[in-house]
């Protein structure tokens, strides 16, 4: 089975990238380069899904999520 998830990459002030998966709470990683960060989060996603399946939990489905941008004035 192939799963597809949107990931968020954020440049770190000290260099490298933090990366997380909005549909998979707690699924985060990092890397010194964009490619390394994407490779690391791919591995983290695999571990997340394997653990969910092993424990009889459902695998989150991103297709039910919606996205919006909110403006906040301060």
PyMOL Python script that loads the backbone (N, CA, C, O; Angstrom):
from pymol import cmd

cmd.read_pdbstr("""\
ATOM      1  N   UNK A   1       0.852  -1.182   0.000  1.00  0.00           N
ATOM      2  CA  UNK A   1       0.000   0.000   0.000  1.00  0.00           C
ATOM      3  C   UNK A   1       0.896   1.243   0.000  1.00  0.00           C
ATOM      4  O   UNK A   1       1.923   1.285   0.677  1.00  0.00           O
ATOM      5  N   UNK A   2       0.495   2.229  -0.755  1.00  0.00           N
ATOM      6  CA  UNK A   2       1.250   3.487  -0.816  1.00  0.00           C
ATOM      7  C   UNK A   2       0.412   4.577  -0.168  1.00  0.00           C
ATOM      8  O   UNK A   2      -0.756   4.761  -0.513  1.00  0.00           O
ATOM      9  N   UNK A   3       1.005   5.292   0.765  1.00  0.00           N
ATOM     10  CA  UNK A   3       0.356   6.413   1.441  1.00  0.00           C
ATOM     11  C   UNK A   3       1.030   7.694   0.984  1.00  0.00           C
ATOM     12  O   UNK A   3       2.229   7.710   0.707  1.00  0.00           O
ATOM     13  N   UNK A   4       0.257   8.760   0.905  1.00  0.00           N
ATOM     14  CA  UNK A   4       0.809  10.058   0.505  1.00  0.00           C
ATOM     15  C   UNK A   4       0.369  11.103   1.525  1.00  0.00           C
ATOM     16  O   UNK A   4      -0.817  11.228   1.832  1.00  0.00           O
ATOM     17  N   UNK A   5       1.354  11.858   2.051  1.00  0.00           N
ATOM     18  CA  UNK A   5       1.073  12.882   3.052  1.00  0.00           C
ATOM     19  C   UNK A   5       1.772  14.190   2.693  1.00  0.00           C
ATOM     20  O   UNK A   5       2.866  14.204   2.128  1.00  0.00           O
ATOM     21  N   UNK A   6       1.111  15.270   3.035  1.00  0.00           N
ATOM     22  CA  UNK A   6       1.705  16.603   2.905  1.00  0.00           C
ATOM     23  C   UNK A   6       2.633  16.794   4.104  1.00  0.00           C
ATOM     24  O   UNK A   6       2.275  16.465   5.235  1.00  0.00           O
ATOM     25  N   UNK A   7       3.825  17.328   3.847  1.00  0.00           N
ATOM     26  CA  UNK A   7       4.773  17.625   4.919  1.00  0.00           C
ATOM     27  C   UNK A   7       5.095  19.110   4.891  1.00  0.00           C
ATOM     28  O   UNK A   7       5.012  19.757   3.847  1.00  0.00           O
ATOM     29  N   UNK A   8       5.459  19.637   6.040  1.00  0.00           N
ATOM     30  CA  UNK A   8       5.838  21.038   6.171  1.00  0.00           C
ATOM     31  C   UNK A   8       7.319  21.099   6.498  1.00  0.00           C
ATOM     32  O   UNK A   8       7.770  20.501   7.475  1.00  0.00           O
ATOM     33  N   UNK A   9       8.072  21.818   5.685  1.00  0.00           N
ATOM     34  CA  UNK A   9       9.502  22.036   5.922  1.00  0.00           C
ATOM     35  C   UNK A   9       9.695  23.466   6.413  1.00  0.00           C
ATOM     36  O   UNK A   9       9.166  24.410   5.826  1.00  0.00           O
ATOM     37  N   UNK A  10      10.448  23.616   7.483  1.00  0.00           N
ATOM     38  CA  UNK A  10      10.722  24.942   8.013  1.00  0.00           C
ATOM     39  C   UNK A  10      12.227  25.104   8.200  1.00  0.00           C
ATOM     40  O   UNK A  10      12.843  24.329   8.932  1.00  0.00           O
ATOM     41  N   UNK A  11      12.827  26.100   7.549  1.00  0.00           N
ATOM     42  CA  UNK A  11      14.259  26.330   7.752  1.00  0.00           C
ATOM     43  C   UNK A  11      14.547  26.676   9.212  1.00  0.00           C
ATOM     44  O   UNK A  11      13.831  27.470   9.822  1.00  0.00           O
ATOM     45  N   UNK A  12      15.584  26.083   9.757  1.00  0.00           N
ATOM     46  CA  UNK A  12      15.998  26.348  11.133  1.00  0.00           C
ATOM     47  C   UNK A  12      16.997  27.503  11.144  1.00  0.00           C
ATOM     48  O   UNK A  12      17.825  27.602  10.239  1.00  0.00           O
ATOM     49  N   UNK A  13      16.936  28.381  12.156  1.00  0.00           N
ATOM     50  CA  UNK A  13      17.852  29.529  12.219  1.00  0.00           C
ATOM     51  C   UNK A  13      19.327  29.114  12.212  1.00  0.00           C
ATOM     52  O   UNK A  13      20.166  29.816  11.647  1.00  0.00           O
ATOM     53  N   UNK A  14      19.640  27.982  12.835  1.00  0.00           N
ATOM     54  CA  UNK A  14      21.030  27.526  12.903  1.00  0.00           C
ATOM     55  C   UNK A  14      21.443  26.697  11.685  1.00  0.00           C
ATOM     56  O   UNK A  14      22.578  26.228  11.601  1.00  0.00           O
ATOM     57  N   UNK A  15      20.514  26.522  10.746  1.00  0.00           N
ATOM     58  CA  UNK A  15      20.777  25.739   9.539  1.00  0.00           C
ATOM     59  C   UNK A  15      19.973  24.456   9.548  1.00  0.00           C
ATOM     60  O   UNK A  15      19.574  23.971  10.607  1.00  0.00           O
ATOM     61  N   UNK A  16      19.742  23.919   8.393  1.00  0.00           N
ATOM     62  CA  UNK A  16      18.967  22.696   8.268  1.00  0.00           C
ATOM     63  C   UNK A  16      17.477  22.978   8.265  1.00  0.00           C
ATOM     64  O   UNK A  16      17.045  24.127   8.167  1.00  0.00           O
ATOM     65  N   UNK A  17      16.709  21.924   8.371  1.00  0.00           N
ATOM     66  CA  UNK A  17      15.253  22.020   8.275  1.00  0.00           C
ATOM     67  C   UNK A  17      14.586  21.160   9.341  1.00  0.00           C
ATOM     68  O   UNK A  17      15.035  20.054   9.645  1.00  0.00           O
ATOM     69  N   UNK A  18      13.514  21.688   9.894  1.00  0.00           N
ATOM     70  CA  UNK A  18      12.577  20.891  10.688  1.00  0.00           C
ATOM     71  C   UNK A  18      11.463  20.493   9.730  1.00  0.00           C
ATOM     72  O   UNK A  18      11.122  21.250   8.821  1.00  0.00           O
ATOM     73  N   UNK A  19      10.904  19.322   9.929  1.00  0.00           N
ATOM     74  CA  UNK A  19       9.845  18.848   9.033  1.00  0.00           C
ATOM     75  C   UNK A  19       8.828  18.046   9.843  1.00  0.00           C
ATOM     76  O   UNK A  19       9.193  17.260  10.717  1.00  0.00           O
ATOM     77  N   UNK A  20       7.549  18.257   9.538  1.00  0.00           N
ATOM     78  CA  UNK A  20       6.499  17.517  10.233  1.00  0.00           C
ATOM     79  C   UNK A  20       5.342  17.243   9.302  1.00  0.00           C
ATOM     80  O   UNK A  20       5.234  17.813   8.216  1.00  0.00           O
ATOM     81  N   UNK A  21       4.458  16.330   9.772  1.00  0.00           N
ATOM     82  CA  UNK A  21       3.333  15.859   8.980  1.00  0.00           C
ATOM     83  C   UNK A  21       2.045  16.254   9.710  1.00  0.00           C
ATOM     84  O   UNK A  21       1.727  15.662  10.742  1.00  0.00           O
ATOM     85  N   UNK A  22       1.302  17.233   9.204  1.00  0.00           N
ATOM     86  CA  UNK A  22       0.086  17.665   9.897  1.00  0.00           C
ATOM     87  C   UNK A  22      -0.921  16.538  10.171  1.00  0.00           C
ATOM     88  O   UNK A  22      -1.599  16.563  11.198  1.00  0.00           O
ATOM     89  N   UNK A  23      -1.025  15.577   9.293  1.00  0.00           N
ATOM     90  CA  UNK A  23      -2.004  14.500   9.457  1.00  0.00           C
ATOM     91  C   UNK A  23      -1.574  13.434  10.464  1.00  0.00           C
ATOM     92  O   UNK A  23      -2.386  12.609  10.884  1.00  0.00           O
ATOM     93  N   UNK A  24      -0.292  13.451  10.852  1.00  0.00           N
ATOM     94  CA  UNK A  24       0.224  12.433  11.764  1.00  0.00           C
ATOM     95  C   UNK A  24       0.791  13.108  13.008  1.00  0.00           C
ATOM     96  O   UNK A  24       1.980  13.428  13.041  1.00  0.00           O
ATOM     97  N   UNK A  25      -0.019  13.328  14.016  1.00  0.00           N
ATOM     98  CA  UNK A  25       0.435  14.030  15.215  1.00  0.00           C
ATOM     99  C   UNK A  25       1.698  13.412  15.811  1.00  0.00           C
ATOM    100  O   UNK A  25       1.773  12.202  16.023  1.00  0.00           O
ATOM    101  N   UNK A  26       2.679  14.258  16.073  1.00  0.00           N
ATOM    102  CA  UNK A  26       3.927  13.804  16.671  1.00  0.00           C
ATOM    103  C   UNK A  26       4.940  13.269  15.681  1.00  0.00           C
ATOM    104  O   UNK A  26       6.049  12.909  16.075  1.00  0.00           O
ATOM    105  N   UNK A  27       4.591  13.206  14.418  1.00  0.00           N
ATOM    106  CA  UNK A  27       5.518  12.701  13.399  1.00  0.00           C
ATOM    107  C   UNK A  27       6.365  13.866  12.900  1.00  0.00           C
ATOM    108  O   UNK A  27       5.947  14.626  12.027  1.00  0.00           O
ATOM    109  N   UNK A  28       7.558  13.992  13.467  1.00  0.00           N
ATOM    110  CA  UNK A  28       8.459  15.101  13.158  1.00  0.00           C
ATOM    111  C   UNK A  28       9.867  14.562  12.912  1.00  0.00           C
ATOM    112  O   UNK A  28      10.214  13.468  13.355  1.00  0.00           O
ATOM    113  N   UNK A  29      10.658  15.342  12.204  1.00  0.00           N
ATOM    114  CA  UNK A  29      12.057  14.991  11.976  1.00  0.00           C
ATOM    115  C   UNK A  29      12.811  16.253  11.598  1.00  0.00           C
ATOM    116  O   UNK A  29      12.283  17.360  11.707  1.00  0.00           O
ATOM    117  N   UNK A  30      14.034  16.081  11.159  1.00  0.00           N
ATOM    118  CA  UNK A  30      14.856  17.214  10.744  1.00  0.00           C
ATOM    119  C   UNK A  30      15.961  16.692   9.823  1.00  0.00           C
ATOM    120  O   UNK A  30      16.136  15.486   9.654  1.00  0.00           O
ATOM    121  N   UNK A  31      16.692  17.624   9.241  1.00  0.00           N
ATOM    122  CA  UNK A  31      17.821  17.258   8.399  1.00  0.00           C
ATOM    123  C   UNK A  31      18.666  18.478   8.095  1.00  0.00           C
ATOM    124  O   UNK A  31      18.184  19.609   8.154  1.00  0.00           O
ATOM    125  N   UNK A  32      19.921  18.247   7.771  1.00  0.00           N
ATOM    126  CA  UNK A  32      20.830  19.350   7.452  1.00  0.00           C
ATOM    127  C   UNK A  32      20.514  19.982   6.103  1.00  0.00           C
ATOM    128  O   UNK A  32      20.799  21.159   5.881  1.00  0.00           O
ATOM    129  N   UNK A  33      19.921  19.191   5.197  1.00  0.00           N
ATOM    130  CA  UNK A  33      19.518  19.690   3.888  1.00  0.00           C
ATOM    131  C   UNK A  33      18.051  19.339   3.671  1.00  0.00           C
ATOM    132  O   UNK A  33      17.476  18.529   4.399  1.00  0.00           O
ATOM    133  N   UNK A  34      17.457  19.963   2.656  1.00  0.00           N
ATOM    134  CA  UNK A  34      16.053  19.667   2.328  1.00  0.00           C
ATOM    135  C   UNK A  34      15.886  18.186   1.994  1.00  0.00           C
ATOM    136  O   UNK A  34      14.958  17.537   2.477  1.00  0.00           O
ATOM    137  N   UNK A  35      16.790  17.654   1.166  1.00  0.00           N
ATOM    138  CA  UNK A  35      16.709  16.244   0.780  1.00  0.00           C
ATOM    139  C   UNK A  35      16.858  15.316   1.977  1.00  0.00           C
ATOM    140  O   UNK A  35      16.143  14.321   2.085  1.00  0.00           O
ATOM    141  N   UNK A  36      17.788  15.638   2.882  1.00  0.00           N
ATOM    142  CA  UNK A  36      17.973  14.813   4.070  1.00  0.00           C
ATOM    143  C   UNK A  36      16.725  14.865   4.954  1.00  0.00           C
ATOM    144  O   UNK A  36      16.290  13.838   5.475  1.00  0.00           O
ATOM    145  N   UNK A  37      16.155  16.053   5.121  1.00  0.00           N
ATOM    146  CA  UNK A  37      14.949  16.199   5.934  1.00  0.00           C
ATOM    147  C   UNK A  37      13.793  15.388   5.340  1.00  0.00           C
ATOM    148  O   UNK A  37      13.057  14.728   6.073  1.00  0.00           O
ATOM    149  N   UNK A  38      13.634  15.435   4.025  1.00  0.00           N
ATOM    150  CA  UNK A  38      12.570  14.666   3.373  1.00  0.00           C
ATOM    151  C   UNK A  38      12.799  13.169   3.509  1.00  0.00           C
ATOM    152  O   UNK A  38      11.849  12.417   3.726  1.00  0.00           O
ATOM    153  N   UNK A  39      14.034  12.730   3.388  1.00  0.00           N
ATOM    154  CA  UNK A  39      14.347  11.314   3.581  1.00  0.00           C
ATOM    155  C   UNK A  39      14.064  10.871   5.009  1.00  0.00           C
ATOM    156  O   UNK A  39      13.534   9.784   5.240  1.00  0.00           O
ATOM    157  N   UNK A  40      14.424  11.724   5.966  1.00  0.00           N
ATOM    158  CA  UNK A  40      14.196  11.389   7.373  1.00  0.00           C
ATOM    159  C   UNK A  40      12.709  11.338   7.713  1.00  0.00           C
ATOM    160  O   UNK A  40      12.272  10.462   8.458  1.00  0.00           O
ATOM    161  N   UNK A  41      11.928  12.281   7.165  1.00  0.00           N
ATOM    162  CA  UNK A  41      10.496  12.267   7.473  1.00  0.00           C
ATOM    163  C   UNK A  41       9.815  11.090   6.775  1.00  0.00           C
ATOM    164  O   UNK A  41       8.841  10.547   7.295  1.00  0.00           O
ATOM    165  N   UNK A  42      10.304  10.700   5.628  1.00  0.00           N
ATOM    166  CA  UNK A  42       9.763   9.509   4.952  1.00  0.00           C
ATOM    167  C   UNK A  42       9.935   8.284   5.859  1.00  0.00           C
ATOM    168  O   UNK A  42       9.017   7.477   6.007  1.00  0.00           O
ATOM    169  N   UNK A  43      11.111   8.160   6.456  1.00  0.00           N
ATOM    170  CA  UNK A  43      11.373   7.050   7.382  1.00  0.00           C
ATOM    171  C   UNK A  43      10.477   7.149   8.624  1.00  0.00           C
ATOM    172  O   UNK A  43       9.957   6.139   9.100  1.00  0.00           O
ATOM    173  N   UNK A  44      10.300   8.359   9.141  1.00  0.00           N
ATOM    174  CA  UNK A  44       9.440   8.555  10.313  1.00  0.00           C
ATOM    175  C   UNK A  44       7.991   8.191   9.993  1.00  0.00           C
ATOM    176  O   UNK A  44       7.305   7.592  10.821  1.00  0.00           O
ATOM    177  N   UNK A  45       7.524   8.550   8.797  1.00  0.00           N
ATOM    178  CA  UNK A  45       6.159   8.202   8.382  1.00  0.00           C
ATOM    179  C   UNK A  45       5.998   6.687   8.296  1.00  0.00           C
ATOM    180  O   UNK A  45       4.987   6.142   8.740  1.00  0.00           O
ATOM    181  N   UNK A  46       6.993   6.009   7.725  1.00  0.00           N
ATOM    182  CA  UNK A  46       6.934   4.550   7.635  1.00  0.00           C
ATOM    183  C   UNK A  46       6.819   3.933   9.027  1.00  0.00           C
ATOM    184  O   UNK A  46       6.007   3.033   9.242  1.00  0.00           O
ATOM    185  N   UNK A  47       7.631   4.413   9.973  1.00  0.00           N
ATOM    186  CA  UNK A  47       7.589   3.893  11.345  1.00  0.00           C
ATOM    187  C   UNK A  47       6.240   4.175  11.988  1.00  0.00           C
ATOM    188  O   UNK A  47       5.696   3.322  12.688  1.00  0.00           O
ATOM    189  N   UNK A  48       5.702   5.354  11.759  1.00  0.00           N
ATOM    190  CA  UNK A  48       4.404   5.736  12.317  1.00  0.00           C
ATOM    191  C   UNK A  48       3.320   4.780  11.821  1.00  0.00           C
ATOM    192  O   UNK A  48       2.536   4.255  12.611  1.00  0.00           O
ATOM    193  N   UNK A  49       3.282   4.560  10.508  1.00  0.00           N
ATOM    194  CA  UNK A  49       2.261   3.692   9.916  1.00  0.00           C
ATOM    195  C   UNK A  49       2.435   2.248  10.379  1.00  0.00           C
ATOM    196  O   UNK A  49       1.456   1.592  10.733  1.00  0.00           O
ATOM    197  N   UNK A  50       3.668   1.747  10.381  1.00  0.00           N
ATOM    198  CA  UNK A  50       3.917   0.378  10.818  1.00  0.00           C
ATOM    199  C   UNK A  50       3.474   0.182  12.268  1.00  0.00           C
ATOM    200  O   UNK A  50       2.893  -0.850  12.604  1.00  0.00           O
ATOM    201  N   UNK A  51       3.742   1.160  13.122  1.00  0.00           N
ATOM    202  CA  UNK A  51       3.336   1.075  14.523  1.00  0.00           C
ATOM    203  C   UNK A  51       1.812   1.087  14.653  1.00  0.00           C
ATOM    204  O   UNK A  51       1.247   0.313  15.426  1.00  0.00           O
ATOM    205  N   UNK A  52       1.151   1.961  13.901  1.00  0.00           N
ATOM    206  CA  UNK A  52      -0.312   2.033  13.951  1.00  0.00           C
ATOM    207  C   UNK A  52      -0.922   0.699  13.522  1.00  0.00           C
ATOM    208  O   UNK A  52      -1.846   0.203  14.167  1.00  0.00           O
ATOM    209  N   UNK A  53      -0.415   0.125  12.450  1.00  0.00           N
ATOM    210  CA  UNK A  53      -0.944  -1.149  11.967  1.00  0.00           C
ATOM    211  C   UNK A  53      -0.666  -2.273  12.960  1.00  0.00           C
ATOM    212  O   UNK A  53      -1.532  -3.114  13.203  1.00  0.00           O
ATOM    213  N   UNK A  54       0.531  -2.293  13.531  1.00  0.00           N
ATOM    214  CA  UNK A  54       0.912  -3.327  14.497  1.00  0.00           C
ATOM    215  C   UNK A  54      -0.003  -3.309  15.719  1.00  0.00           C
ATOM    216  O   UNK A  54      -0.319  -4.357  16.281  1.00  0.00           O
ATOM    217  N   UNK A  55      -0.427  -2.110  16.127  1.00  0.00           N
ATOM    218  CA  UNK A  55      -1.248  -1.974  17.321  1.00  0.00           C
ATOM    219  C   UNK A  55      -2.751  -1.913  17.005  1.00  0.00           C
ATOM    220  O   UNK A  55      -3.558  -1.585  17.874  1.00  0.00           O
ATOM    221  N   UNK A  56      -3.114  -2.229  15.767  1.00  0.00           N
ATOM    222  CA  UNK A  56      -4.521  -2.276  15.392  1.00  0.00           C
ATOM    223  C   UNK A  56      -5.197  -0.921  15.334  1.00  0.00           C
ATOM    224  O   UNK A  56      -6.422  -0.830  15.413  1.00  0.00           O
ATOM    225  N   UNK A  57      -4.405   0.130  15.195  1.00  0.00           N
ATOM    226  CA  UNK A  57      -4.959   1.481  15.097  1.00  0.00           C
ATOM    227  C   UNK A  57      -5.149   1.838  13.628  1.00  0.00           C
ATOM    228  O   UNK A  57      -4.493   1.274  12.753  1.00  0.00           O
ATOM    229  N   UNK A  58      -6.033   2.759  13.373  1.00  0.00           N
ATOM    230  CA  UNK A  58      -6.235   3.218  12.004  1.00  0.00           C
ATOM    231  C   UNK A  58      -5.075   4.093  11.548  1.00  0.00           C
ATOM    232  O   UNK A  58      -4.412   4.747  12.353  1.00  0.00           O
ATOM    233  N   UNK A  59      -4.850   4.089  10.260  1.00  0.00           N
ATOM    234  CA  UNK A  59      -3.838   4.962   9.670  1.00  0.00           C
ATOM    235  C   UNK A  59      -4.546   6.236   9.226  1.00  0.00           C
ATOM    236  O   UNK A  59      -5.462   6.175   8.406  1.00  0.00           O
ATOM    237  N   UNK A  60      -4.136   7.393   9.755  1.00  0.00           N
ATOM    238  CA  UNK A  60      -4.802   8.642   9.382  1.00  0.00           C
ATOM    239  C   UNK A  60      -4.808   8.861   7.874  1.00  0.00           C
ATOM    240  O   UNK A  60      -3.836   8.573   7.176  1.00  0.00           O
ATOM    241  N   UNK A  61      -5.929   9.376   7.398  1.00  0.00           N
ATOM    242  CA  UNK A  61      -6.129   9.631   5.984  1.00  0.00           C
ATOM    243  C   UNK A  61      -6.193  11.140   5.763  1.00  0.00           C
ATOM    244  O   UNK A  61      -7.127  11.802   6.215  1.00  0.00           O
ATOM    245  N   UNK A  62      -5.214  11.666   5.081  1.00  0.00           N
ATOM    246  CA  UNK A  62      -5.131  13.105   4.867  1.00  0.00           C
ATOM    247  C   UNK A  62      -6.251  13.638   3.982  1.00  0.00           C
ATOM    248  O   UNK A  62      -6.522  14.839   4.002  1.00  0.00           O
ATOM    249  N   UNK A  63      -6.903  12.790   3.217  1.00  0.00           N
ATOM    250  CA  UNK A  63      -7.919  13.268   2.273  1.00  0.00           C
ATOM    251  C   UNK A  63      -9.112  13.916   2.969  1.00  0.00           C
ATOM    252  O   UNK A  63      -9.854  14.668   2.338  1.00  0.00           O
ATOM    253  N   UNK A  64      -9.307  13.644   4.246  1.00  0.00           N
ATOM    254  CA  UNK A  64     -10.421  14.253   4.964  1.00  0.00           C
ATOM    255  C   UNK A  64     -10.063  15.619   5.544  1.00  0.00           C
ATOM    256  O   UNK A  64     -10.929  16.317   6.070  1.00  0.00           O
ATOM    257  N   UNK A  65      -8.795  15.998   5.448  1.00  0.00           N
ATOM    258  CA  UNK A  65      -8.357  17.277   6.000  1.00  0.00           C
ATOM    259  C   UNK A  65      -8.575  18.396   4.977  1.00  0.00           C
ATOM    260  O   UNK A  65      -8.505  18.172   3.769  1.00  0.00           O
ATOM    261  N   UNK A  66      -8.837  19.586   5.477  1.00  0.00           N
ATOM    262  CA  UNK A  66      -8.912  20.757   4.609  1.00  0.00           C
ATOM    263  C   UNK A  66      -7.864  21.755   5.066  1.00  0.00           C
ATOM    264  O   UNK A  66      -7.383  21.693   6.197  1.00  0.00           O
ATOM    265  N   UNK A  67      -7.523  22.657   4.196  1.00  0.00           N
ATOM    266  CA  UNK A  67      -6.477  23.635   4.480  1.00  0.00           C
ATOM    267  C   UNK A  67      -7.037  25.036   4.303  1.00  0.00           C
ATOM    268  O   UNK A  67      -7.836  25.289   3.401  1.00  0.00           O
ATOM    269  N   UNK A  68      -6.613  25.938   5.166  1.00  0.00           N
ATOM    270  CA  UNK A  68      -7.037  27.333   5.071  1.00  0.00           C
ATOM    271  C   UNK A  68      -5.910  28.201   5.590  1.00  0.00           C
ATOM    272  O   UNK A  68      -5.041  27.738   6.330  1.00  0.00           O
ATOM    273  N   UNK A  69      -5.932  29.470   5.193  1.00  0.00           N
ATOM    274  CA  UNK A  69      -4.993  30.459   5.708  1.00  0.00           C
ATOM    275  C   UNK A  69      -5.805  31.487   6.483  1.00  0.00           C
ATOM    276  O   UNK A  69      -6.853  31.943   6.025  1.00  0.00           O
ATOM    277  N   UNK A  70      -5.317  31.838   7.640  1.00  0.00           N
ATOM    278  CA  UNK A  70      -6.015  32.788   8.504  1.00  0.00           C
ATOM    279  C   UNK A  70      -5.115  33.994   8.716  1.00  0.00           C
ATOM    280  O   UNK A  70      -3.947  33.842   9.074  1.00  0.00           O
ATOM    281  N   UNK A  71      -5.647  35.187   8.499  1.00  0.00           N
ATOM    282  CA  UNK A  71      -4.917  36.423   8.778  1.00  0.00           C
ATOM    283  C   UNK A  71      -5.250  36.897  10.172  1.00  0.00           C
ATOM    284  O   UNK A  71      -6.406  36.852  10.593  1.00  0.00           O
ATOM    285  N   UNK A  72      -4.236  37.354  10.894  1.00  0.00           N
ATOM    286  CA  UNK A  72      -4.432  37.873  12.241  1.00  0.00           C
ATOM    287  C   UNK A  72      -3.724  39.207  12.322  1.00  0.00           C
ATOM    288  O   UNK A  72      -2.524  39.295  12.061  1.00  0.00           O
ATOM    289  N   UNK A  73      -4.456  40.243  12.682  1.00  0.00           N
ATOM    290  CA  UNK A  73      -3.866  41.571  12.854  1.00  0.00           C
ATOM    291  C   UNK A  73      -3.596  41.796  14.329  1.00  0.00           C
ATOM    292  O   UNK A  73      -4.451  41.522  15.171  1.00  0.00           O
ATOM    293  N   UNK A  74      -2.419  42.290  14.641  1.00  0.00           N
ATOM    294  CA  UNK A  74      -2.063  42.589  16.030  1.00  0.00           C
ATOM    295  C   UNK A  74      -1.624  44.013  16.183  1.00  0.00           C
ATOM    296  O   UNK A  74      -1.286  44.440  17.288  1.00  0.00           O
TER     297      UNK A  74
END
""", "prot")
cmd.dss("prot")
cmd.show_as("cartoon", "prot")
cmd.util.cbc("prot")
cmd.orient("prot")
